[in-house]
Amino acid sequence: MNVLLSGGAGYIGSHAALSLLDKGHSVHIVDNLSTGSKLLIPKNAEFTNCNINDESKISDLIKSDKFDLLMHFAGFIQVEESVQQPEKYFENNTNNAIKFFNTCKNNGLNKLIFSSTAAAYGSVREKKLIDEDTNLNPQNPYAESKIRTEKFLFDNQDKFNFIILRYFNVAGADKKMRSGQISKKSTHLIKILSEVVVGKRDGIEIFGNDYNTPDGTAIRDYIHVSDLADIHAEIAEYLLENLESNLFNCGYGNGFSVLDVINTANRIYQNKIIYRFSSRRDGDVEKLISSNSKILKHINWKPKHNDLKEIINSSVKWEEKINASDT
Ligand SMILES: NC(=O)c1ccc[n+]([C@@H]2O[C@H](COP(=O)([O-])OP(=O)(O)OC[C@H]3O[C@@H](n4cnc5c(N)ncnc54)[C@H](O)[C@@H]3O)[C@@H](O)[C@H]2O)c1
């Protein structure tokens, strides 16, 4: 398979590129390095430094090679920033994405996998696990920007074959330490916790301890980034074989509260993680746990890293690595 992959200098895109390359596929990354880094681009991938909205460069690139499909990871991902600057999110995550899809289609590339988010579901009280039929209830412009892009795809099913993947909380790092999270302003719990363990931060702020959950802190379904990366390789084969558009959740179906995660890390790292409570963040929701029965039924994928301790450990090891090299 020859894959055009946007956002491959970022966290999840670089892991997906590694998974594809490890399986013998070819990968050409398009990224403008706005939040990504050249350091995360796998050695064996081709790379073009370019904005996805650059119609002429993208057209030339597609004409110069024969791609089987597009994996679209490029986008902005910070919920709180999206509340402060919604237009920035609609411009990049919706308008640029749609322009990119159309450029690809106009050059004969109409099969794609789109990175969406479980934030599209918002807070779901009545269901224990969120399946793909759950009503959407976005609580922030980030989630809304992704839903608008999904809607474009659903409205254009005659023009594209696509798979939409709604990721739950992605965490952890490549086992061989070839990639991990590098963002210096990440708001992801396990990344921040890892920074505390290696001494880059003094402690963690927990936003909200008055949610309607057993310990009052918000609950999430954490999926290891390498399992998510493998899903992309499998789902690509599925799309190329079946040419059937579809939508899947990506999670394990396990919920952990913020305190569960911190307590687990404190057991491994001798209570190094000091925390304090502060008020809820704008746009955050109470509980997001995935049902993954649909994806398990459709593709040949079994989680290999469904273990919170392993997720935390790999993230801390990566943090130690980038701390030592001052990345
Ligand atoms: N990280 C998560 O937990 C999570 C959860 C749900 C969904 N997602 C989605 O997964 C995708 C990847 O997320 P990530 O965590 O790897 O983010 P990231 O910021 O690490 O990577 C995004 C990459 O896209 C690039 N990019 C952004 N806008 C671009 C543009 N206009 N042109 C070219 N390149 C551009 C950035 O430089 C970066 O390398 C995003 O679409 C995000 O919405 C992530």
PDBQT file of the ligand as one rigid body, heavy atoms in Angstrom, charges set to zero:
ROOT
HETATM    1  N1  LIG A 401      -4.355  13.213  20.570  1.00  0.00    +0.000 N 
HETATM    2  C1  LIG A 401      -5.578  12.781  20.847  1.00  0.00    +0.000 C 
HETATM    3  O1  LIG A 401      -5.864  12.289  21.966  1.00  0.00    +0.000 OA
HETATM    4  C2  LIG A 401      -6.658  12.841  19.803  1.00  0.00    +0.000 A 
HETATM    5  C3  LIG A 401      -7.955  12.429  20.135  1.00  0.00    +0.000 A 
HETATM    6  C4  LIG A 401      -8.952  12.467  19.169  1.00  0.00    +0.000 A 
HETATM    7  C5  LIG A 401      -8.662  12.892  17.884  1.00  0.00    +0.000 A 
HETATM    8  N2  LIG A 401      -7.389  13.297  17.577  1.00  0.00    +0.000 N 
HETATM    9  C6  LIG A 401      -7.120  13.758  16.187  1.00  0.00    +0.000 C 
HETATM   10  O2  LIG A 401      -5.973  13.080  15.676  1.00  0.00    +0.000 OA
HETATM   11  C7  LIG A 401      -5.253  13.936  14.783  1.00  0.00    +0.000 C 
HETATM   12  C8  LIG A 401      -3.783  13.948  15.176  1.00  0.00    +0.000 C 
HETATM   13  O3  LIG A 401      -3.660  14.433  16.505  1.00  0.00    +0.000 OA
HETATM   14  P1  LIG A 401      -2.243  14.525  17.245  1.00  0.00    +0.000 P 
HETATM   15  O4  LIG A 401      -2.491  14.315  18.691  1.00  0.00    +0.000 OA
HETATM   16  O5  LIG A 401      -1.273  13.672  16.544  1.00  0.00    +0.000 OA
HETATM   17  O6  LIG A 401      -1.892  16.062  17.010  1.00  0.00    +0.000 OA
HETATM   18  P2  LIG A 401      -0.471  16.742  16.674  1.00  0.00    +0.000 P 
HETATM   19  O7  LIG A 401      -0.650  18.213  16.914  1.00  0.00    +0.000 OA
HETATM   20  O8  LIG A 401       0.623  16.032  17.357  1.00  0.00    +0.000 OA
HETATM   21  O9  LIG A 401      -0.338  16.472  15.113  1.00  0.00    +0.000 OA
HETATM   22  C9  LIG A 401      -1.029  17.210  14.145  1.00  0.00    +0.000 C 
HETATM   23  C10 LIG A 401      -0.061  17.426  12.970  1.00  0.00    +0.000 C 
HETATM   24  O10 LIG A 401      -0.758  18.107  11.924  1.00  0.00    +0.000 OA
HETATM   25  C11 LIG A 401       0.094  19.121  11.396  1.00  0.00    +0.000 C 
HETATM   26  N3  LIG A 401      -0.789  20.151  10.803  1.00  0.00    +0.000 N 
HETATM   27  C12 LIG A 401      -1.750  20.863  11.433  1.00  0.00    +0.000 A 
HETATM   28  N4  LIG A 401      -2.375  21.682  10.547  1.00  0.00    +0.000 NA
HETATM   29  C13 LIG A 401      -1.782  21.464   9.339  1.00  0.00    +0.000 A 
HETATM   30  C14 LIG A 401      -1.995  21.995   8.038  1.00  0.00    +0.000 A 
HETATM   31  N5  LIG A 401      -2.926  22.920   7.787  1.00  0.00    +0.000 N 
HETATM   32  N6  LIG A 401      -1.207  21.544   7.022  1.00  0.00    +0.000 NA
HETATM   33  C15 LIG A 401      -0.248  20.603   7.244  1.00  0.00    +0.000 A 
HETATM   34  N7  LIG A 401      -0.006  20.058   8.467  1.00  0.00    +0.000 NA
HETATM   35  C16 LIG A 401      -0.778  20.485   9.496  1.00  0.00    +0.000 A 
HETATM   36  C17 LIG A 401       0.908  19.605  12.583  1.00  0.00    +0.000 C 
HETATM   37  O11 LIG A 401       2.117  20.240  12.224  1.00  0.00    +0.000 OA
HETATM   38  C18 LIG A 401       1.140  18.290  13.340  1.00  0.00    +0.000 C 
HETATM   39  O12 LIG A 401       2.332  17.663  12.913  1.00  0.00    +0.000 OA
HETATM   40  C19 LIG A 401      -5.922  15.304  14.872  1.00  0.00    +0.000 C 
HETATM   41  O13 LIG A 401      -6.738  15.483  13.731  1.00  0.00    +0.000 OA
HETATM   42  C20 LIG A 401      -6.770  15.233  16.133  1.00  0.00    +0.000 C 
HETATM   43  O14 LIG A 401      -7.917  16.027  16.049  1.00  0.00    +0.000 OA
HETATM   44  C21 LIG A 401      -6.390  13.294  18.499  1.00  0.00    +0.000 A 
ENDROOT
TORSDOF 0
